[in-house]
């Protein structure tokens, strides 16, 4: 009897151990990280872009395709002056040196980065993505790394992915990245770009001029119509400031000014627009710090000055702008007032300026802002709609921002 009890005890213990082992095995299988996660978590990066003044522009994602090269969609980073990266698990930021390849047709850029990847680089599967594929992505949100299964249709992605999110198959192979329009830039395109990566990199800032778009010649343009919520303002540009002229044409053709605010008004003096951070700004948001991500050198042209109706490039104060460069997109239009010759004499003494006969004629008859002469690039002038400029310049402001939003709907090109 004792022997029988002993045998039964051993059997129960063995069964219990087997069951515990099975439970652990099952738990282990359940909690194991998917292959795509384990292989690629260190290959994905967050990229932050900055403008010339060091102000943050935007943030997106990218993925390593070689030891020191990361790919990301072009559209979101184009125009940035500089950028930094960090991996999803590492808060330390590393510089982006520049770009080594760009595909303008497919909207993809390869960046050379300071952080060299020590681990295995994610393999690129150049098979064409099928709607039947089971695909995944890793997304960094709220300090958590999210593992997401996504669906692809003939129309693109069916989930709200961050720009540049890498897309993997079950084996962990890179199959594409998400662009700003929720489309997939396929791994075949990424692979072709990787083959074109050179040893030397170009400055990130020069990406702003990369385009396969054919912009109209200034010779075909007579002016521009700025359509605002308070009326239309027509302007023309001077050929004496060609850098600003051609830059404005590019921005208008790229719809940059669409839906921006007239974000700054100095009563009965000037109105200002062109700030990228004003497009979706709320009432209490601080705006006016973001342009297109680049600046332009001053262009002082003889005979151009800050008379009433002048269109001038804005810039940050000297303490934020030691190189005295103009913002790439922001501009102001002078409403101004009339000055007497005595006023002009006083301004000459105080500001160490000298006004020509033509300047004195303009400032005493139509007005302007003579104390700004020589300090800002004048690149255009109002041809129609000064009454609209004056109405905007007379609105109530909170600080220097209009209390009620005044929006630029768009800017139209007026052909010759």
VOSE-953728 format. One record per residue (C-alpha): x negated, y, z; residue in three letters. Coordinates in nm, 2 decimals, decimal comma, always signed. Example, Ala and Ser with C-alpha at 12.3 -4.5 7.8 and 13.67 -1.06 7.14 Angstrom:
! residues 2
site east->-1,23; north->-0,45; up->+0,78; type->ALA
site east->-1,37; north->-0,11; up->+0,71; type->SER
END
This chain:
! residues 416
site east->+0,00; north->+0,00; up->+0,00; type->UNK
site east->-0,28; north->+0,24; up->+0,09; type->UNK
site east->-0,46; north->+0,15; up->-0,23; type->UNK
site east->-0,14; north->+0,22; up->-0,43; type->UNK
site east->-0,10; north->+0,57; up->-0,27; type->UNK
site east->-0,47; north->+0,64; up->-0,34; type->UNK
site east->-0,42; north->+0,56; up->-0,71; type->UNK
site east->-0,11; north->+0,77; up->-0,73; type->UNK
site east->-0,29; north->+1,07; up->-0,57; type->UNK
site east->-0,57; north->+1,05; up->-0,82; type->UNK
site east->-0,32; north->+1,03; up->-1,11; type->UNK
site east->-0,14; north->+1,34; up->-0,98; type->UNK
site east->-0,46; north->+1,53; up->-0,95; type->UNK
site east->-0,57; north->+1,44; up->-1,30; type->UNK
site east->-0,23; north->+1,54; up->-1,44; type->UNK
site east->-0,25; north->+1,87; up->-1,25; type->UNK
site east->-0,60; north->+1,95; up->-1,38; type->UNK
site east->-0,49; north->+1,87; up->-1,73; type->UNK
site east->-0,19; north->+2,09; up->-1,70; type->UNK
site east->-0,41; north->+2,38; up->-1,56; type->UNK
site east->-0,66; north->+2,33; up->-1,84; type->UNK
site east->-0,38; north->+2,34; up->-2,10; type->UNK
site east->-0,24; north->+2,65; up->-1,94; type->UNK
site east->-0,58; north->+2,83; up->-1,94; type->UNK
site east->-0,64; north->+2,72; up->-2,30; type->UNK
site east->-0,30; north->+2,86; up->-2,40; type->UNK
site east->-0,36; north->+3,18; up->-2,22; type->UNK
site east->-0,70; north->+3,21; up->-2,38; type->UNK
site east->-0,55; north->+3,17; up->-2,72; type->UNK
site east->-0,28; north->+3,42; up->-2,65; type->UNK
site east->-0,52; north->+3,70; up->-2,53; type->UNK
site east->-0,80; north->+3,65; up->-2,79; type->UNK
site east->-0,86; north->+3,96; up->-2,99; type->UNK
site east->-0,77; north->+3,93; up->-3,36; type->UNK
site east->-1,07; north->+3,89; up->-3,59; type->UNK
site east->-1,01; north->+4,23; up->-3,76; type->UNK
site east->-1,03; north->+4,40; up->-3,42; type->UNK
site east->-1,34; north->+4,23; up->-3,30; type->UNK
site east->-1,52; north->+4,28; up->-3,63; type->UNK
site east->-1,43; north->+4,64; up->-3,70; type->UNK
site east->-1,37; north->+4,83; up->-3,38; type->UNK
site east->-1,72; north->+4,97; up->-3,38; type->UNK
site east->-1,71; north->+5,06; up->-3,75; type->UNK
site east->-1,42; north->+5,30; up->-3,72; type->UNK
site east->-1,48; north->+5,66; up->-3,63; type->UNK
site east->-1,30; north->+5,98; up->-3,56; type->UNK
site east->-1,41; north->+6,28; up->-3,76; type->UNK
site east->-1,36; north->+6,64; up->-3,65; type->UNK
site east->-1,41; north->+6,93; up->-3,89; type->UNK
site east->-1,51; north->+7,29; up->-3,81; type->UNK
site east->-1,51; north->+7,62; up->-3,99; type->UNK
site east->-1,81; north->+7,86; up->-4,02; type->UNK
site east->-1,74; north->+8,01; up->-3,68; type->UNK
site east->-1,73; north->+7,67; up->-3,50; type->UNK
site east->-1,35; north->+7,66; up->-3,47; type->UNK
site east->-1,19; north->+7,32; up->-3,50; type->UNK
site east->-1,00; north->+7,28; up->-3,82; type->UNK
site east->-0,87; north->+6,92; up->-3,82; type->UNK
site east->-0,93; north->+6,56; up->-3,71; type->UNK
site east->-0,90; north->+6,24; up->-3,91; type->UNK
site east->-1,06; north->+5,90; up->-3,92; type->UNK
site east->-1,31; north->+5,71; up->-4,14; type->UNK
site east->-1,50; north->+5,38; up->-4,16; type->UNK
site east->-1,86; north->+5,29; up->-4,20; type->UNK
site east->-1,96; north->+5,13; up->-4,54; type->UNK
site east->-2,33; north->+5,13; up->-4,47; type->UNK
site east->-2,56; north->+5,19; up->-4,18; type->UNK
site east->-2,53; north->+5,57; up->-4,19; type->UNK
site east->-2,25; north->+5,64; up->-4,44; type->UNK
site east->-1,88; north->+5,68; up->-4,35; type->UNK
site east->-1,59; north->+5,72; up->-4,60; type->UNK
site east->-1,28; north->+5,93; up->-4,55; type->UNK
site east->-1,02; north->+6,10; up->-4,77; type->UNK
site east->-1,15; north->+6,42; up->-4,93; type->UNK
site east->-0,85; north->+6,64; up->-4,90; type->UNK
site east->-0,85; north->+6,70; up->-4,53; type->UNK
site east->-1,22; north->+6,77; up->-4,49; type->UNK
site east->-1,27; north->+6,98; up->-4,81; type->UNK
site east->-1,36; north->+7,34; up->-4,72; type->UNK
site east->-1,50; north->+7,25; up->-4,38; type->UNK
site east->-1,84; north->+7,41; up->-4,29; type->UNK
site east->-1,95; north->+7,12; up->-4,06; type->UNK
site east->-1,82; north->+6,80; up->-3,90; type->UNK
site east->-1,89; north->+6,56; up->-3,62; type->UNK
site east->-1,81; north->+6,19; up->-3,56; type->UNK
site east->-1,77; north->+5,96; up->-3,27; type->UNK
site east->-1,66; north->+5,59; up->-3,26; type->UNK
site east->-1,34; north->+5,49; up->-3,10; type->UNK
site east->-1,51; north->+5,36; up->-2,79; type->UNK
site east->-1,78; north->+5,63; up->-2,76; type->UNK
site east->-1,71; north->+5,99; up->-2,67; type->UNK
site east->-2,05; north->+6,11; up->-2,77; type->UNK
site east->-2,04; north->+6,33; up->-3,09; type->UNK
site east->-2,28; north->+6,29; up->-3,38; type->UNK
site east->-2,34; north->+6,54; up->-3,66; type->UNK
site east->-2,23; north->+6,48; up->-4,02; type->UNK
site east->-2,53; north->+6,58; up->-4,23; type->UNK
site east->-2,34; north->+6,62; up->-4,56; type->UNK
site east->-2,20; north->+6,40; up->-4,83; type->UNK
site east->-2,37; north->+6,15; up->-5,06; type->UNK
site east->-2,09; north->+6,07; up->-5,30; type->UNK
site east->-1,74; north->+6,21; up->-5,39; type->UNK
site east->-1,46; north->+6,07; up->-5,61; type->UNK
site east->-1,25; north->+6,37; up->-5,71; type->UNK
site east->-1,00; north->+6,17; up->-5,91; type->UNK
site east->-0,92; north->+5,93; up->-5,62; type->UNK
site east->-0,97; north->+6,18; up->-5,34; type->UNK
site east->-1,25; north->+6,01; up->-5,15; type->UNK
site east->-1,58; north->+6,12; up->-5,00; type->UNK
site east->-1,88; north->+5,94; up->-4,85; type->UNK
site east->-2,05; north->+6,13; up->-4,56; type->UNK
site east->-2,40; north->+6,08; up->-4,43; type->UNK
site east->-2,39; north->+6,08; up->-4,05; type->UNK
site east->-2,65; north->+6,10; up->-3,77; type->UNK
site east->-2,53; north->+5,79; up->-3,58; type->UNK
site east->-2,67; north->+5,48; up->-3,74; type->UNK
site east->-2,45; north->+5,17; up->-3,71; type->UNK
site east->-2,64; north->+4,89; up->-3,55; type->UNK
site east->-2,37; north->+4,62; up->-3,57; type->UNK
site east->-2,26; north->+4,43; up->-3,88; type->UNK
site east->-2,09; north->+4,66; up->-4,13; type->UNK
site east->-1,73; north->+4,58; up->-4,22; type->UNK
site east->-1,72; north->+4,37; up->-4,55; type->UNK
site east->-1,53; north->+4,53; up->-4,84; type->UNK
site east->-1,29; north->+4,30; up->-5,01; type->UNK
site east->-1,24; north->+4,44; up->-5,36; type->UNK
site east->-0,92; north->+4,24; up->-5,43; type->UNK
site east->-0,63; north->+4,45; up->-5,53; type->UNK
site east->-0,39; north->+4,50; up->-5,24; type->UNK
site east->-0,06; north->+4,31; up->-5,28; type->UNK
site east->+0,27; north->+4,39; up->-5,11; type->UNK
site east->+0,26; north->+4,03; up->-4,98; type->UNK
site east->-0,07; north->+4,09; up->-4,79; type->UNK
site east->-0,06; north->+4,09; up->-4,41; type->UNK
site east->-0,27; north->+4,40; up->-4,32; type->UNK
site east->-0,37; north->+4,57; up->-4,00; type->UNK
site east->-0,52; north->+4,90; up->-3,88; type->UNK
site east->-0,68; north->+5,03; up->-3,56; type->UNK
site east->-0,55; north->+5,37; up->-3,46; type->UNK
site east->-0,68; north->+5,59; up->-3,18; type->UNK
site east->-0,40; north->+5,77; up->-3,00; type->UNK
site east->-0,38; north->+5,91; up->-2,65; type->UNK
site east->-0,71; north->+5,75; up->-2,55; type->UNK
site east->-0,58; north->+5,41; up->-2,65; type->UNK
site east->-0,69; north->+5,19; up->-2,94; type->UNK
site east->-0,37; north->+5,06; up->-3,10; type->UNK
site east->-0,36; north->+4,74; up->-3,31; type->UNK
site east->-0,09; north->+4,78; up->-3,58; type->UNK
site east->+0,03; north->+4,55; up->-3,85; type->UNK
site east->+0,14; north->+4,75; up->-4,15; type->UNK
site east->+0,34; north->+4,69; up->-4,47; type->UNK
site east->+0,25; north->+4,80; up->-4,82; type->UNK
site east->+0,52; north->+4,86; up->-5,08; type->UNK
site east->+0,50; north->+4,98; up->-5,44; type->UNK
site east->+0,54; north->+5,34; up->-5,31; type->UNK
site east->+0,25; north->+5,31; up->-5,06; type->UNK
site east->+0,24; north->+5,27; up->-4,68; type->UNK
site east->+0,54; north->+5,21; up->-4,47; type->UNK
site east->+0,40; north->+5,34; up->-4,14; type->UNK
site east->+0,28; north->+5,67; up->-4,00; type->UNK
site east->-0,10; north->+5,62; up->-4,01; type->UNK
site east->-0,36; north->+5,88; up->-3,92; type->UNK
site east->-0,54; north->+6,01; up->-4,23; type->UNK
site east->-0,84; north->+5,79; up->-4,29; type->UNK
site east->-0,72; north->+5,49; up->-4,09; type->UNK
site east->-0,90; north->+5,18; up->-4,22; type->UNK
site east->-0,68; north->+4,89; up->-4,34; type->UNK
site east->-0,80; north->+4,53; up->-4,28; type->UNK
site east->-0,69; north->+4,19; up->-4,38; type->UNK
site east->-0,66; north->+3,90; up->-4,13; type->UNK
site east->-1,03; north->+3,81; up->-4,18; type->UNK
site east->-1,14; north->+4,16; up->-4,10; type->UNK
site east->-1,23; north->+4,26; up->-4,45; type->UNK
site east->-1,18; north->+4,63; up->-4,55; type->UNK
site east->-0,89; north->+4,66; up->-4,79; type->UNK
site east->-0,84; north->+5,03; up->-4,80; type->UNK
site east->-0,79; north->+5,36; up->-4,61; type->UNK
site east->-0,48; north->+5,57; up->-4,57; type->UNK
site east->-0,48; north->+5,91; up->-4,73; type->UNK
site east->-0,28; north->+6,22; up->-4,64; type->UNK
site east->+0,02; north->+6,12; up->-4,85; type->UNK
site east->+0,06; north->+5,78; up->-4,68; type->UNK
site east->-0,09; north->+5,62; up->-4,99; type->UNK
site east->-0,36; north->+5,35; up->-4,99; type->UNK
site east->-0,71; north->+5,43; up->-5,13; type->UNK
site east->-0,80; north->+5,08; up->-5,22; type->UNK
site east->-1,12; north->+4,90; up->-5,12; type->UNK
site east->-1,20; north->+4,86; up->-5,49; type->UNK
site east->-1,23; north->+5,24; up->-5,51; type->UNK
site east->-1,43; north->+5,25; up->-5,18; type->UNK
site east->-1,66; north->+4,98; up->-5,32; type->UNK
site east->-1,72; north->+5,18; up->-5,64; type->UNK
site east->-1,79; north->+5,49; up->-5,44; type->UNK
site east->-2,04; north->+5,30; up->-5,22; type->UNK
site east->-2,24; north->+5,21; up->-5,53; type->UNK
site east->-2,28; north->+5,58; up->-5,62; type->UNK
site east->-2,41; north->+5,69; up->-5,28; type->UNK
site east->-2,75; north->+5,86; up->-5,33; type->UNK
site east->-3,04; north->+5,88; up->-5,10; type->UNK
site east->-3,01; north->+6,26; up->-5,07; type->UNK
site east->-2,70; north->+6,44; up->-4,93; type->UNK
site east->-2,54; north->+6,77; up->-5,02; type->UNK
site east->-2,42; north->+7,02; up->-4,77; type->UNK
site east->-2,07; north->+6,96; up->-4,65; type->UNK
site east->-1,99; north->+7,32; up->-4,71; type->UNK
site east->-2,04; north->+7,28; up->-5,09; type->UNK
site east->-1,75; north->+7,04; up->-5,11; type->UNK
site east->-1,52; north->+7,34; up->-5,13; type->UNK
site east->-1,63; north->+7,40; up->-5,48; type->UNK
site east->-1,59; north->+7,04; up->-5,60; type->UNK
site east->-1,28; north->+7,00; up->-5,81; type->UNK
site east->-1,18; north->+6,84; up->-6,14; type->UNK
site east->-0,90; north->+7,09; up->-6,16; type->UNK
site east->-0,93; north->+7,34; up->-6,45; type->UNK
site east->-0,86; north->+7,69; up->-6,30; type->UNK
site east->-0,74; north->+7,97; up->-6,53; type->UNK
site east->-0,99; north->+8,23; up->-6,64; type->UNK
site east->-0,95; north->+8,58; up->-6,48; type->UNK
site east->-0,92; north->+8,70; up->-6,84; type->UNK
site east->-0,58; north->+8,54; up->-6,87; type->UNK
site east->-0,45; north->+8,70; up->-6,54; type->UNK
site east->-0,32; north->+9,05; up->-6,50; type->UNK
site east->-0,22; north->+9,02; up->-6,14; type->UNK
site east->-0,05; north->+8,83; up->-5,86; type->UNK
site east->+0,30; north->+8,86; up->-5,70; type->UNK
site east->+0,30; north->+8,79; up->-5,33; type->UNK
site east->+0,65; north->+8,69; up->-5,24; type->UNK
site east->+0,73; north->+8,75; up->-4,87; type->UNK
site east->+1,04; north->+8,73; up->-4,66; type->UNK
site east->+1,06; north->+9,11; up->-4,67; type->UNK
site east->+1,00; north->+9,16; up->-5,04; type->UNK
site east->+0,74; north->+9,13; up->-5,32; type->UNK
site east->+0,40; north->+9,29; up->-5,33; type->UNK
site east->+0,21; north->+9,29; up->-5,66; type->UNK
site east->-0,17; north->+9,32; up->-5,66; type->UNK
site east->-0,45; north->+9,32; up->-5,91; type->UNK
site east->-0,81; north->+9,22; up->-5,85; type->UNK
site east->-1,13; north->+9,41; up->-5,94; type->UNK
site east->-1,39; north->+9,25; up->-6,17; type->UNK
site east->-1,66; north->+9,43; up->-5,97; type->UNK
site east->-1,62; north->+9,17; up->-5,70; type->UNK
site east->-1,62; north->+8,84; up->-5,90; type->UNK
site east->-1,69; north->+8,61; up->-5,61; type->UNK
site east->-1,37; north->+8,72; up->-5,43; type->UNK
site east->-1,17; north->+8,74; up->-5,75; type->UNK
site east->-1,25; north->+8,38; up->-5,86; type->UNK
site east->-1,20; north->+8,26; up->-5,50; type->UNK
site east->-0,86; north->+8,42; up->-5,48; type->UNK
site east->-0,76; north->+8,26; up->-5,81; type->UNK
site east->-0,86; north->+7,91; up->-5,68; type->UNK
site east->-0,67; north->+7,95; up->-5,35; type->UNK
site east->-0,36; north->+8,06; up->-5,53; type->UNK
site east->-0,38; north->+7,77; up->-5,78; type->UNK
site east->-0,43; north->+7,53; up->-5,49; type->UNK
site east->-0,11; north->+7,68; up->-5,31; type->UNK
site east->-0,32; north->+7,78; up->-5,01; type->UNK
site east->-0,11; north->+8,08; up->-4,93; type->UNK
site east->+0,22; north->+7,91; up->-4,95; type->UNK
site east->+0,42; north->+7,95; up->-4,62; type->UNK
site east->+0,16; north->+8,14; up->-4,43; type->UNK
site east->+0,26; north->+8,43; up->-4,21; type->UNK
site east->+0,18; north->+8,79; up->-4,22; type->UNK
site east->+0,02; north->+8,73; up->-3,89; type->UNK
site east->-0,13; north->+9,07; up->-3,80; type->UNK
site east->+0,01; north->+9,42; up->-3,83; type->UNK
site east->-0,15; north->+9,74; up->-3,71; type->UNK
site east->+0,14; north->+9,98; up->-3,72; type->UNK
site east->+0,14; north->+10,21; up->-4,02; type->UNK
site east->-0,22; north->+10,11; up->-4,08; type->UNK
site east->-0,26; north->+9,76; up->-4,23; type->UNK
site east->-0,09; north->+9,42; up->-4,28; type->UNK
site east->-0,29; north->+9,09; up->-4,28; type->UNK
site east->-0,23; north->+8,74; up->-4,40; type->UNK
site east->-0,42; north->+8,43; up->-4,52; type->UNK
site east->-0,48; north->+8,25; up->-4,19; type->UNK
site east->-0,44; north->+7,87; up->-4,23; type->UNK
site east->-0,34; north->+7,83; up->-3,86; type->UNK
site east->-0,03; north->+8,04; up->-3,91; type->UNK
site east->+0,15; north->+7,80; up->-4,14; type->UNK
site east->+0,31; north->+7,60; up->-3,86; type->UNK
site east->+0,25; north->+7,84; up->-3,58; type->UNK
site east->+0,49; north->+7,88; up->-3,29; type->UNK
site east->+0,58; north->+8,21; up->-3,13; type->UNK
site east->+0,32; north->+8,20; up->-2,86; type->UNK
site east->+0,04; north->+8,04; up->-3,06; type->UNK
site east->-0,28; north->+8,23; up->-3,11; type->UNK
site east->-0,34; north->+8,26; up->-3,48; type->UNK
site east->-0,58; north->+8,43; up->-3,72; type->UNK
site east->-0,89; north->+8,21; up->-3,64; type->UNK
site east->-0,87; north->+7,98; up->-3,94; type->UNK
site east->-0,94; north->+8,04; up->-4,30; type->UNK
site east->-1,01; north->+7,77; up->-4,56; type->UNK
site east->-1,32; north->+7,66; up->-4,36; type->UNK
site east->-1,58; north->+7,87; up->-4,54; type->UNK
site east->-1,69; north->+8,23; up->-4,55; type->UNK
site east->-1,81; north->+8,46; up->-4,83; type->UNK
site east->-2,09; north->+8,71; up->-4,84; type->UNK
site east->-2,00; north->+9,08; up->-4,84; type->UNK
site east->-1,97; north->+9,24; up->-5,19; type->UNK
site east->-1,99; north->+9,62; up->-5,18; type->UNK
site east->-1,90; north->+9,76; up->-5,52; type->UNK
site east->-1,96; north->+10,12; up->-5,62; type->UNK
site east->-1,64; north->+10,32; up->-5,64; type->UNK
site east->-1,43; north->+10,08; up->-5,44; type->UNK
site east->-1,31; north->+10,21; up->-5,10; type->UNK
site east->-1,04; north->+10,17; up->-4,85; type->UNK
site east->-0,77; north->+10,40; up->-4,99; type->UNK
site east->-0,40; north->+10,33; up->-4,95; type->UNK
site east->-0,30; north->+10,01; up->-5,12; type->UNK
site east->-0,65; north->+9,86; up->-5,11; type->UNK
site east->-0,67; north->+9,48; up->-5,07; type->UNK
site east->-0,97; north->+9,39; up->-4,85; type->UNK
site east->-1,13; north->+9,07; up->-4,71; type->UNK
site east->-1,10; north->+9,04; up->-4,34; type->UNK
site east->-1,38; north->+8,92; up->-4,11; type->UNK
site east->-1,44; north->+8,85; up->-3,75; type->UNK
site east->-1,60; north->+9,11; up->-3,52; type->UNK
site east->-1,98; north->+9,13; up->-3,51; type->UNK
site east->-2,01; north->+8,94; up->-3,18; type->UNK
site east->-1,85; north->+8,64; up->-3,35; type->UNK
site east->-2,00; north->+8,71; up->-3,69; type->UNK
site east->-2,37; north->+8,79; up->-3,68; type->UNK
site east->-2,42; north->+8,72; up->-4,05; type->UNK
site east->-2,15; north->+8,97; up->-4,14; type->UNK
site east->-1,96; north->+8,74; up->-4,37; type->UNK
site east->-1,59; north->+8,77; up->-4,48; type->UNK
site east->-1,33; north->+8,51; up->-4,42; type->UNK
site east->-1,27; north->+8,28; up->-4,72; type->UNK
site east->-0,90; north->+8,35; up->-4,74; type->UNK
site east->-0,77; north->+8,62; up->-4,50; type->UNK
site east->-0,71; north->+8,96; up->-4,65; type->UNK
site east->-0,54; north->+9,28; up->-4,54; type->UNK
site east->-0,36; north->+9,55; up->-4,73; type->UNK
site east->-0,40; north->+9,91; up->-4,62; type->UNK
site east->-0,10; north->+10,13; up->-4,56; type->UNK
site east->-0,29; north->+10,41; up->-4,39; type->UNK
site east->-0,22; north->+10,78; up->-4,36; type->UNK
site east->-0,35; north->+11,10; up->-4,51; type->UNK
site east->-0,65; north->+11,28; up->-4,37; type->UNK
site east->-0,76; north->+11,64; up->-4,38; type->UNK
site east->-1,11; north->+11,74; up->-4,49; type->UNK
site east->-1,18; north->+11,83; up->-4,13; type->UNK
site east->-1,08; north->+11,48; up->-4,03; type->UNK
site east->-1,32; north->+11,34; up->-4,29; type->UNK
site east->-1,60; north->+11,56; up->-4,17; type->UNK
site east->-1,55; north->+11,43; up->-3,82; type->UNK
site east->-1,55; north->+11,06; up->-3,94; type->UNK
site east->-1,87; north->+11,12; up->-4,14; type->UNK
site east->-2,04; north->+11,24; up->-3,82; type->UNK
site east->-1,90; north->+10,97; up->-3,59; type->UNK
site east->-1,94; north->+10,67; up->-3,82; type->UNK
site east->-2,25; north->+10,80; up->-4,01; type->UNK
site east->-2,07; north->+10,78; up->-4,35; type->UNK
site east->-2,07; north->+11,00; up->-4,65; type->UNK
site east->-1,75; north->+11,05; up->-4,86; type->UNK
site east->-1,77; north->+11,12; up->-5,23; type->UNK
site east->-1,55; north->+11,37; up->-5,40; type->UNK
site east->-1,33; north->+11,08; up->-5,53; type->UNK
site east->-1,29; north->+10,95; up->-5,17; type->UNK
site east->-1,20; north->+11,29; up->-5,03; type->UNK
site east->-0,95; north->+11,33; up->-5,31; type->UNK
site east->-0,78; north->+11,00; up->-5,23; type->UNK
site east->-0,78; north->+11,02; up->-4,86; type->UNK
site east->-0,64; north->+11,38; up->-4,85; type->UNK
site east->-0,37; north->+11,30; up->-5,11; type->UNK
site east->-0,26; north->+10,94; up->-5,08; type->UNK
site east->-0,43; north->+10,83; up->-4,76; type->UNK
site east->-0,61; north->+10,52; up->-4,64; type->UNK
site east->-0,86; north->+10,40; up->-4,38; type->UNK
site east->-1,18; north->+10,60; up->-4,44; type->UNK
site east->-1,36; north->+10,48; up->-4,13; type->UNK
site east->-1,36; north->+10,12; up->-4,27; type->UNK
site east->-1,55; north->+10,22; up->-4,59; type->UNK
site east->-1,86; north->+10,01; up->-4,65; type->UNK
site east->-1,77; north->+9,76; up->-4,37; type->UNK
site east->-1,53; north->+9,54; up->-4,57; type->UNK
site east->-1,52; north->+9,40; up->-4,92; type->UNK
site east->-1,25; north->+9,57; up->-5,13; type->UNK
site east->-1,15; north->+9,33; up->-5,40; type->UNK
site east->-0,80; north->+9,44; up->-5,51; type->UNK
site east->-0,53; north->+9,69; up->-5,51; type->UNK
site east->-0,15; north->+9,71; up->-5,49; type->UNK
site east->+0,02; north->+9,77; up->-5,83; type->UNK
site east->+0,39; north->+9,75; up->-5,70; type->UNK
site east->+0,56; north->+9,70; up->-5,37; type->UNK
site east->+0,39; north->+9,96; up->-5,15; type->UNK
site east->+0,73; north->+10,02; up->-5,00; type->UNK
site east->+0,73; north->+9,66; up->-4,89; type->UNK
site east->+0,38; north->+9,71; up->-4,74; type->UNK
site east->+0,51; north->+10,01; up->-4,55; type->UNK
site east->+0,82; north->+9,83; up->-4,42; type->UNK
site east->+0,60; north->+9,54; up->-4,29; type->UNK
site east->+0,35; north->+9,79; up->-4,14; type->UNK
site east->+0,64; north->+9,95; up->-3,94; type->UNK
site east->+0,78; north->+9,63; up->-3,78; type->UNK
site east->+0,77; north->+9,57; up->-3,40; type->UNK
site east->+0,47; north->+9,38; up->-3,28; type->UNK
site east->+0,37; north->+9,18; up->-2,98; type->UNK
site east->+0,00; north->+9,27; up->-2,95; type->UNK
site east->-0,07; north->+9,28; up->-3,33; type->UNK
site east->+0,16; north->+8,99; up->-3,43; type->UNK
site east->+0,51; north->+9,07; up->-3,56; type->UNK
site east->+0,78; north->+8,99; up->-3,31; type->UNK
site east->+0,98; north->+8,83; up->-3,59; type->UNK
site east->+0,79; north->+8,61; up->-3,83; type->UNK
site east->+0,72; north->+8,75; up->-4,18; type->UNK
site east->+0,64; north->+8,47; up->-4,41; type->UNK
site east->+0,45; north->+8,46; up->-4,74; type->UNK
site east->+0,67; north->+8,22; up->-4,95; type->UNK
site east->+0,40; north->+8,19; up->-5,22; type->UNK
site east->+0,17; north->+8,38; up->-5,45; type->UNK
site east->+0,25; north->+8,37; up->-5,82; type->UNK
site east->+0,01; north->+8,44; up->-6,11; type->UNK
site east->+0,11; north->+8,71; up->-6,35; type->UNK
site east->-0,02; north->+8,63; up->-6,69; type->UNK
site east->-0,15; north->+8,88; up->-6,94; type->UNK
END
